[in-house]
Amino acid sequence: MGLDGRGPGPEAPIVASLRTLGVNARTAERLARHTSFKIGGPAGAFVEPADEAEVLLAARVAFEQGIPLMVVGLGSNLLVSDRGFDGIVLSLARACRDVRPEGTRLAAGAGVSLAKVAHMAAGLQLSGVEFAVSIPGTVGGAAVMNAGAHGRSAQDVVQRVRVWDPARGVVVLPGEAMQYAYRMSRAQREAWVVLEVWFDLTPAPRAAIGRTMGDYMGHRRATQPVGEKNAGSMFKNPPGDFAARLIEAVGAKGWQEGGARVSTLHANFMANDGTATARDVLILMRRVAAAVQERFHIGLAPEVRWVGPPEGEDGTTWDNLWLPADDA
Ligand SMILES: Cc1cc2nc3c(=O)[nH]c(=O)nc-3n(C[C@H](O)[C@H](O)[C@H](O)COP(=O)(O)OP(=O)(O)OC[C@H]3O[C@@H](n4cnc5c(N)ncnc54)[C@H](O)[C@@H]3O)c2cc1C
């Protein structure tokens, strides 16, 4: 099926190239199945390699043939276009799954869930990744997004990373090479595939680590719409303030567009009632951002990452979406 759902389309050659090289690729895989928002059209090719060699092969094919490539983790920070992604979507869920202790460090494959890393660290009486226990993502996604909670984030614990870089192949880089900032890393600007991450941890009693993780999980259940289809925080916190506070202050809790609604529990979350499209979410984000801009003169920047054609679904581009509606 083509991206428009009308038979063989431009993605077929991608899938054919990959299959010729022995990489198993699926066509017309709906990305809604691979995101926590449960929104998103088809991938040109969806590849879930069995091992790292196949990951590298798929990445090289994409690079050499000029095919857009994106890696998907648990898809918990993504808003995928209803038109999908006309390129290769690479999932490391099967290939990068090892976790091994190295002294007080833990080396984890990019496809491993953060919860698994946190629980393994606790079992080894190693402290440092408790904050990650209830962030619903993979090690790769956390390293790229600089995911964080409870005052800590990936940048505090990522000691080094092993990445595939189109120009250099597989390289091991120190954590500083990620150039971390709030929910930002160099990996968001480079065409890197993160393969493995080393976390620097500190010995601590297991009971204390367990207590902290329990507190964090309880806090999340109490403050976030667990069980609803969402992508976590939609907007980054502006310096010195909280996006949720600003959104709540403009009265946006409960605002709805199609099947998308601003959460009534956490104003910086949006929930999909099962029928929402990416277009619904984009319009709602634009409305919320415009209201905050008008009242507080603060431009909210998206935390969620857009996947799809740059022009967005409502005719605006992802970049000018954040201007007040009248100026865009
Ligand atoms: C209910 C809920 C609560 C959340 N709470 C938090 C929170 O407290 N703190 C927080 O920071 N975030 C939070 N998030 C957002 C999200 O969980 C994090 O951003 C997480 O790190 C994303 O990981 P992922 O594996 O799902 O990545 P994805 O969403 O799949 O991908 C995110 C980005 O990383 C890239 N990427 C992923 N893996 C790789 C890789 N191996 N190599 C190269 N690029 C890669 C993707 O291409 C994409 O650009 C929450 C989300 C939800 C749904």
PDBQT file of the ligand as one rigid body, heavy atoms in Angstrom, charges set to zero:
ROOT
HETATM    1  C1  LIG A 401       2.834   9.065  30.393  1.00  0.00    +0.000 C 
HETATM    2  C2  LIG A 401       4.165   9.661  29.976  1.00  0.00    +0.000 A 
HETATM    3  C3  LIG A 401       4.981  10.238  30.925  1.00  0.00    +0.000 A 
HETATM    4  C4  LIG A 401       6.204  10.803  30.552  1.00  0.00    +0.000 A 
HETATM    5  N1  LIG A 401       6.991  11.346  31.517  1.00  0.00    +0.000 NA
HETATM    6  C5  LIG A 401       8.196  11.859  31.195  1.00  0.00    +0.000 A 
HETATM    7  C6  LIG A 401       9.060  12.408  32.204  1.00  0.00    +0.000 A 
HETATM    8  O1  LIG A 401       8.757  12.404  33.385  1.00  0.00    +0.000 OA
HETATM    9  N2  LIG A 401      10.245  12.918  31.804  1.00  0.00    +0.000 N 
HETATM   10  C7  LIG A 401      10.637  12.934  30.501  1.00  0.00    +0.000 A 
HETATM   11  O2  LIG A 401      11.737  13.408  30.209  1.00  0.00    +0.000 OA
HETATM   12  N3  LIG A 401       9.845  12.419  29.532  1.00  0.00    +0.000 NA
HETATM   13  C8  LIG A 401       8.649  11.876  29.841  1.00  0.00    +0.000 A 
HETATM   14  N4  LIG A 401       7.838  11.358  28.865  1.00  0.00    +0.000 N 
HETATM   15  C9  LIG A 401       8.289  11.412  27.463  1.00  0.00    +0.000 C 
HETATM   16  C10 LIG A 401       9.077  10.177  27.021  1.00  0.00    +0.000 C 
HETATM   17  O3  LIG A 401       8.777   9.073  27.850  1.00  0.00    +0.000 OA
HETATM   18  C11 LIG A 401      10.583  10.412  27.043  1.00  0.00    +0.000 C 
HETATM   19  O4  LIG A 401      10.946  11.471  26.170  1.00  0.00    +0.000 OA
HETATM   20  C12 LIG A 401      11.362   9.160  26.641  1.00  0.00    +0.000 C 
HETATM   21  O5  LIG A 401      12.732   9.351  26.876  1.00  0.00    +0.000 OA
HETATM   22  C13 LIG A 401      11.155   8.786  25.173  1.00  0.00    +0.000 C 
HETATM   23  O6  LIG A 401      11.719   7.513  24.977  1.00  0.00    +0.000 OA
HETATM   24  P1  LIG A 401      11.241   6.580  23.782  1.00  0.00    +0.000 P 
HETATM   25  O7  LIG A 401      12.097   5.383  23.793  1.00  0.00    +0.000 OA
HETATM   26  O8  LIG A 401       9.769   6.348  23.857  1.00  0.00    +0.000 OA
HETATM   27  O9  LIG A 401      11.596   7.483  22.544  1.00  0.00    +0.000 OA
HETATM   28  P2  LIG A 401      10.669   7.883  21.259  1.00  0.00    +0.000 P 
HETATM   29  O10 LIG A 401       9.506   8.627  21.752  1.00  0.00    +0.000 OA
HETATM   30  O11 LIG A 401      10.420   6.620  20.504  1.00  0.00    +0.000 OA
HETATM   31  O12 LIG A 401      11.685   8.783  20.496  1.00  0.00    +0.000 OA
HETATM   32  C14 LIG A 401      12.023  10.072  20.997  1.00  0.00    +0.000 C 
HETATM   33  C15 LIG A 401      13.130  10.656  20.111  1.00  0.00    +0.000 C 
HETATM   34  O13 LIG A 401      14.325   9.912  20.303  1.00  0.00    +0.000 OA
HETATM   35  C16 LIG A 401      14.774   9.349  19.067  1.00  0.00    +0.000 C 
HETATM   36  N5  LIG A 401      15.345   8.034  19.386  1.00  0.00    +0.000 N 
HETATM   37  C17 LIG A 401      14.798   7.064  20.159  1.00  0.00    +0.000 A 
HETATM   38  N6  LIG A 401      15.659   6.040  20.273  1.00  0.00    +0.000 NA
HETATM   39  C18 LIG A 401      16.751   6.359  19.557  1.00  0.00    +0.000 A 
HETATM   40  C19 LIG A 401      17.984   5.704  19.279  1.00  0.00    +0.000 A 
HETATM   41  N7  LIG A 401      18.276   4.503  19.792  1.00  0.00    +0.000 N 
HETATM   42  N8  LIG A 401      18.887   6.320  18.477  1.00  0.00    +0.000 NA
HETATM   43  C20 LIG A 401      18.608   7.547  17.954  1.00  0.00    +0.000 A 
HETATM   44  N9  LIG A 401      17.466   8.227  18.178  1.00  0.00    +0.000 NA
HETATM   45  C21 LIG A 401      16.552   7.633  18.978  1.00  0.00    +0.000 A 
HETATM   46  C22 LIG A 401      13.554   9.273  18.191  1.00  0.00    +0.000 C 
HETATM   47  O14 LIG A 401      13.895   9.272  16.821  1.00  0.00    +0.000 OA
HETATM   48  C23 LIG A 401      12.823  10.537  18.614  1.00  0.00    +0.000 C 
HETATM   49  O15 LIG A 401      13.375  11.659  17.979  1.00  0.00    +0.000 OA
HETATM   50  C24 LIG A 401       6.619  10.786  29.207  1.00  0.00    +0.000 A 
HETATM   51  C25 LIG A 401       5.795  10.181  28.239  1.00  0.00    +0.000 A 
HETATM   52  C26 LIG A 401       4.575   9.620  28.608  1.00  0.00    +0.000 A 
HETATM   53  C27 LIG A 401       3.723   8.960  27.572  1.00  0.00    +0.000 C 
ENDROOT
TORSDOF 0
